[in-house]
Amino acid sequence: MKAMILAAGLGKRMRPLTDTLPKPLIPVRGKPLIEWHLERLADARISEVLINISYLGDKIRQALGDGSRWGLQITYSEESEPLETGGAIRYAAHWLGDEPFLLVNADVFTQFDFATLTRRGLPASELGHLVLVPNPEFKPRGDFDLIDGKLAIMTGGSPGYTFAGISVLRPALITDYPQARSVFGLAEVFRSALTDRQLGAELYTGHWSDVGTPSRLEEIENHREL
């Protein structure tokens, strides 16, 4: 299985840290954030990784190189302007091919074992499988609900769960999306597909954090037992 890391964001909420450094390279517990993902992908025996880059993308390319340090083959998908999550996948579809791939947001910090997804694979009946987490304090209302192993719309006042930024997707989920554009997000694609119960999901209750602000980064650094 191939993997794609989304790393092209501007990191506006992390300023001033991201004025000169792309968010995926911000040090977290002694190493750049994105390196934690690369190590876990290598541990899961994934060898081919695509990283989309845009803002300060050359610094990411220079820092990670060809991936040989981790036993990986890294390819870069360079975007002149960030294409958002859906647009980035559509733009890189020629590299992804037709088989399911693992997708990871560069700006999350987690102990989630990617190998659980590679072992699980993706049933023929599913276009994707998302990892959800309990809603963090800064986001009391989630993105989706989870019903009988399927992604669902939140109803009846349910707080739902937060999308962890980790998933296994079939490229066709995005390339065949009728409203696909040059720049668009994955959330709308997920909401379209879940109406036909085409997306599986699971709840992960281990350590996970969205490294979205300097204060959240500080919490990770100070919470040493995690």
N, C-alpha and C positions, 0 to 999 in steps of 0.2 A: 504494500500500500504506500502511495506517495503522501506527502504532507505539504500543506501550505501554511505559512505564518503571515498574518496580516500585520504589516509594520510600516504602513505608509502615512499614518495619521500625523497631524500637525502638533498634537500634544499641547494645545493651548492652555488647558487647565493646569499644566505642570510648569508653566512659566514662573520664575525666570530660568528654571533648570533646563528647559528645552529651547531656550534662545540660541544656544550654540551646540546642543546635543540632542539627537533624536530620542524620543522616549524609550524605544527598545534598548538603547545603550545606557540608560541610567543605571548606576550601580545599585544592586539590591543584595544585601548580605555578602558583599565582597566580590560580586561579579555582575556584568551587565545583565539586565532582566531577560533579554532574549536568549542568553546562553543557558539559562535554566531550562528553557524549552528544548533547545538543541540537545542537551544532555539527556533529557527524558525521551526525546524522539529516538536517539541512538540506543537507549536502553530498551526501547520497544522494538528494536530491530528494523526501524524505518531508515532507509538509506538515502532516498531522494527527497529533497526539500526545496520548495519554491518559496522565496521571500519577496513580497511586493514592497517596493520602496518608492519614495517620492521626496518628501521633506528631508533635507540633509541625508539623502539616500547614499551618497558616496561614502559618508562616514560609516554607515552600516556595512557596506561592501568592503571597505578597507579593514574594518574590525573583524569581520567573520571570514573573509576570503572565500575559498572554495569549499569550506566545511571539512577539510581533511583532518583537522585537529580532533574532530568528534567522530571520524569515520563516516562522514556524510558527504553527499554530493549536493552542494547548494547552487541553485540557479536563481537569478534575480529577474523579477518582472518590474521594469522601471516605468513609472507613470509620471508624465510631465506635470500633472496635477492629480491629487488623490481622487480616486474613482469611487470611493466608499466600498463597503464590503461586497455588495453584489456586483458592482461594476468591475472590481478588481478580479473576481473569479471569472467573470465573462471575458475579460481581456486576456486572461491567462488560460483560457479553455484549451487552446492548442497544446499546451504543455501537460495539462491535467489528463487529457485523454477521455476515455469513457468509463473507467472504473471508479468506484468510490475512493475518496481521499479524506485524510484527516485534516481538519481546519482548526487553527489555533489563533486566537488574538494575542499579539505580542505583549499587550499591556495588562495581562493578568499574572498573578503569582500564585502558584498552587502546587500541591503535592500529588495531584491526580496522576494515576498511572495510565499513560496512553496505551500501554499494552492491553489493557482490558478492552479497548475499542478495536484494536487490530485483531484480537482473538475472536471477538464477537462478530465482526464483519457486518454486513448489511443485508437483511433478508430481501428477497426479490420484491416483496410487497411494499418496501419502504424506499422513499427517495432520500431519506436522511435520518440521523439519530443525534439528538441534542443532549448535552449534559446540562442539567439545571442544578442550582444551589439554593439553599434557604436565603431569603431576602436579607441582605446586610442592613445594618442600622441606618445607613444613609439612603436606603431605597426600600421603604416599607411595603411598597406595592411592586409586585414582580412583573415579569413579561408574559408568562404563559402559565397554564396549569398542567398537571400531569394526571392522567386518568387511564388506568389499566395499561400502563406502559406506552401510552401515546401522548403526544403533545396536544394540548387542548386550549381553547380560549377560556379565560377566567370569567366565571359567572357567579351570580348569587353572593357577591361581596367577598369572594375568595381572594386572599392576598396573593395567591399564586407563588411562583418561584422565579428566580432570576436566571437568565441564560448565562452560562459560565464562560461563553466565548470559546467553547470546545465542542466539536461536532464531527461526525462522519457524514459526508454528503456525496450524492451522485452529481457529477457535473451537469447532467441534464436538468436537475432541479432548477438551475439558474439559466442555462442556455435555452431551455424550452419555455421559460417563464414568459407569458404573453406581453407583459408590461416591461420587459427588460430594456434598459437604456444604457447609455455610456456611463452615467453616474447614478447609482441607486443603492439602497441598503438591503441587507438580507432580511430584515424584520418583515418587510412586506411580502417577501417570497415565502417565508415560513408561515405567515398568517393565511396566505392563499392555499398552501399545501395541506395545512392541518385540517381544513374543513372536510377533506376527503380521507382523513386519518392516514395520511401518507408519511407522517413523521413520527418516529419512535422517540422516546426520551427516557432518561434515568435521573435519579436524584443523587447527588454527591454531597456528603455531609462532612468531608474532611476539610483541611485548610484550603481556603480560596480567598483571594482579594483582588479587587479591581484597583490597579495602581493608577488611579485617575487624578489624584491631587497630591501635593507635597505632604499634607497631613496624613493621608493614607500610607504613603511611603514611610513616614516616621513611625506609624503604628507597627508596620511590618518589621522595621529595624529594631524596635523596642520589645516586640513580643518574641523573645528569643526561644521559647520552648516550642514554637510552631515549626 
